[in-house]
Amino acid sequence: MSISRRQVIQSAGASALLASVGQQAMAQAQIENLKIVTGFAAGGTSDTTCRRVATKLGGSYAKTATVENKTGAGGQIAIQYVKGQPADGATMLQTPTSMLTIYPHIYKKLPYDPINDITPVSLACVFDFGFAVGPMVPANVKNIADFIVWAKANPSQANFGSPAAGSTPHFVGALLGRHAGVDLKHVGYRGTQPAMLDLLGGQIAAVCGPIGDITQHLPTGKVRILATSGAKRNRFAPDVPTFTEQGLKDMEHSEWFAFFLPGKAAPDVVARLNSAVKAALASKDVIDGMGTFGLETMSSSPAELATILKKDTVKWGPIVKAIGFTADA
């Protein structure tokens, strides 16, 4: 958009006054404390995303920025909490998109409206899922075909954990069982890290979750990743073949984390936070830090995020119907 010459402040005195007013307005607009809310436990990828971004927003967008982990109900509690907060830019939600795109297909009634109760701000990152096994599964199980054979021979132990019932990794695991003709029993957790602890302890056979939540446990020697869910091999686990490479079609699924404000946030509030989040995600230390957790930073405009959510909501409808899962008793 061009600006006409008549719009330019020609007086040096007027320019100085305008700068002074702008600085005062910015000071008045700065939030005292930004609260970033996640529905998942500390130590996981969702929590890490919040904390990396908080280090950049504290002192710039807000005087301080803190993270609150409101776990439970597969991420619903955090969304329900944020929807009830003032839409003044002081409380921001960070959530995987499955709580907004899949849950409407599996719950007859949600405690929030994915369209009206929250306001899109920006994407945060994109990531693939990994399907990993632990000590319960014999060491000779090295790929998906081996796992299917083992699962059929050990039906009472054929299970997998995910960060939440109804989440994308839950459906990735369910699709694996459906393709293989195996009844893989699902165990939902409050985040991937609690599931990984049970995997390491031999309480469950496998975990499907964000790749970064799994790779951080590889040094223990107790975890083996059998497949990743992307269209191509994941750069954080380049030696692991994808589901597609192993002959399983329709198993290409990645997910996004994204930031939201409470519903009906004013456009200027959304724009200011979007700008601050984009700057935070573009900083090298945030990119590198999130990369250690298998996360590829990716920002967007609020409109682009709204479009992605709409597209993914449509995509998951027939998948959920085919699997036949419902979260309602």
N, C-alpha and C positions, 0 to 999 in steps of 0.2 A: 504494500500500500504506500503510495507516495504522499508527501506532505507538501502543501502549497507554501510559497514563500510568505504569504500573509500570516501563516500559522507560526512562523519562527519568531521567537522573542529577540528583538533587535537591540534592546537596551541591556547594557552590562549590568546595570542595577537591577533590572527585572530578572535577569538570569540568576543573579545571586539570590534574590528573594525566592525564586522558584526552587532553587536547589535547597535552600533552607527549609522551605515548606515540605519538600519531598522527603528530606531526612527526618523531619518531625513526624510525618505521616508513617514512614517506615518504622520508626521507633514505637509509635502508638500501635501499629499493626502487629508488631512482634508478639508472638504468643509467649506467655510466662512459662508454661510447661506443656510440651506436646507429649501426649500419652499414646504410644503405639501398642495396639492390642492384638495378640495372636491367640488362637484357640488351641495351641499345641505346646507340649512340654519344653522346658529349657534344654538346650543341647542339640536340638534337632535343626533341620534346615529352615523351617519357618521361623523359629526363634532367632537363628543366626542372621537371617535376612533382616529382621527387625532391628537387631542390635548393630549390625553394620551400618544401616541407613541412619539409625538414631545418632551415631557418632558424628555424622555430618550435619544433621538437622539441628542438633543442639548447638546453640551459639550463633546460628544463622537464621533459620526459620523461626526458631523458638529459643528462649534463653537456656532451657534445658529440655532434653528429650529422654523419656524413660519407656521401658517395655514392660507390659503386663501380660502374664500368661494365664488366660482364663480358659482352662481346659475343660473338656467334658462334652458329651453328646456329639462327638465327631466334629467339633468346631462350631456347633450351633450356638453354644453359650456365649462365645466371643462376639458373634454377629448380633445376637439378641441384645447383648450389653451395649454395643456400639450404636445400634439403632435408637436406643433410648437416651443417648447423649446429645447435648446441644450441637448443632451443625455449625459451630463457630471456628472450626479448624484446630481445635485443641485436642481432639480425640480422633485417631486414625486407625482403621482396621487393616490388618494384613492377613490375607487368607488364601489358601489354594482355591482355585476356581470351581472345584467339584462341589463345594458346599452350595454353590450358586447355580451350577449347570446340571448336576446329577441329582441332588437332593429333591428338587421339585418333581422328579419322576419316581422317587421311591417312598416319599412321605405324602400321605394324604393331606396333612396339615403341618406346616412349618411355623415356628415362632417368629418368622420374619418373611417379608416379601423381598425376593432378590432384586426386584426392579425398583420398587418405591422406597424401601427402608434404608438403602445405602446409595451413595453417590460415587460413581467411578472417578478415580484420580489418575492412576497410571499402573501399567504392568510393572512388575519388579524383576522377574527372572523367568526363565524357562528351564525345564529339566526333564530327563528321562527317568524311567523307573528301572530298578534292578530286581531280579528274582534270585534270592540267595538261600542257600541251605547251611545248616550248622551241624553240630556234633551228633544230633539224632540220626542224621542221614550218613550212611557209610561213605568212606573216602573214595570208593570206586565210582560213585555217582558224580560224573563230571560235566554232564550236559542235560538238556531238557529231555531228550529221549531216555537217558539213564534214569532220570527222576521219575518219569512216567512209569517205567518198568517197576521201579522200587515202590512207588505209590500204589500200584495195582497189587503188588505182592504184600503190602503192609497197609491195608485200608484203615486200620484203627489209628495209625500214626500219620496218615496222609492229611496234613493240615498246613495252613499258612496264616501268618499274621499280617495285618496292614495297619496304617495309622488311624483308620476309622472305618466302621461299617458304612458302606455306601460311597466311599471315596474312590477316586480313580484307581489306585493300586489294588483295592478290593476287587474291582471289576476286571482288572488285568489278570489277577490270579484266578478269578472265576471263569474268565474266557479261556485260560489255559486248561483248566479242568474240563470245560465243555468241549474244547477241541480234542483233548486226549481221551475223552470218555471216562474220566476219573472223578470221583466225588471228593474234591479237595475241600475239606471243612475249613471254613473261615473263622478266624479269631480277631475281633476288632480291639484296638488299643487306643489310648489317648496320646497318639503320636507314634512315630516310627521307633524312637529310641527305647521306649518301654518294650516294644516288640523285639527289638534287637537284643535286649538284655535276656529275655526269655529264650531267644534263639541261641545265644552264647551259652546259656545254662542248660540247654538240651530239653527245655520244656515244650518247644514247638519245633516242627521240622523245617519250616521255611518262612521267609518274610518277603513280601513284595512292598517296596517303598522307594522314595527318591534315592537315586544312585548315590548321592553324597552321604546319605544317612547310613549307607552300607559300606562304602569304600573306607570310611574312617575306622572301621573295625577289622579290615583285612590284616593289619599287622599282628593281630592276635593269633593268626593261623587257624582260627576256628570257623571262619566264614568263607564260603565259596560262592561266587556269583555265577549262575548258570546261563543267564540271558539278560539282555537289556531291551527296552521297549521302543527305542527310537527307529527312525527310518534308516539310519546308518549307525555304525558302531559309535559308541559314546567316547568322547576324547578323554574322559576321566577313567575309563575302563576299556582301553583299546583292544585288549586281548580277548574280550568277551564277545561272542557272536550275538547278534540280535535274535529275537524270536523268529523273525522272517527268514533269516539265514538258516535257521534250524527247521524250516519247513512249515511254520505256523503262520498262516495268512490272517489278515485283519487284526494283527496284534501290534500295530504301530500306534502308540499312544504316549504323548508327552503332556506335560501340564505346566500351568503358569501359576505363580504367586502374583498377587496384585494388591494395590492399596485402594482404600475407600474411605470416604467420610460418611457421617450419618446422612440420611435422606434429606432432600431439599436444601442441600448446602448451596449458598449463593455462588454464582459463577465466578466472582472475583476471588472468593475464598478458595474455590477449587483451582483456579488458574495459578494462584500464588503457591499453593502446596504442590501442584503439578510441576511447576518450575523448580522448586526446591528439591523435590524427589528426583527429577531428571538429573539435576546437577550432582546429587549424591551418588546416583547409580553410574554416572559417567566418570567418577574419580577412580584413579588407578588402584588405590588401596582397597576400595570397596570391590572392584572387579576382581582383583587378585584374591582378596579374602573370601569372597563368595565362591570363587573358583575352587578353593580348597575343599568346599563342600559339594562340588559337582553342580554348581548353579551358574548358568549363563545369564548375566545381567541383561535386562531388556526393558526399556521404558516405552511409554506410548502417550498419546493424548487421551483425555477422558473419553472422547467420541470413539477412538479406535478400540479402547478397552470395552466399551459398551457393545460394539459390533462383534468383537471376539466372543463375548459372553453369550450373545444371542445365537451366534453360529454354533457354539459348542453345546448349548442347551438343546438345539434341534438335533445335533449329531448323536447325543447320548440317549435320546428317547427310544429309538428302535433297539439299541444295544441292551438297555435295561429291560425292555419288554421281552427280548429273546432269552435273556438269562432267567427272567422270572423272579428276580429278587424284589422284595418289598420290606421296608424297615418297620412297617406297622404290624403289630401283633394281631 
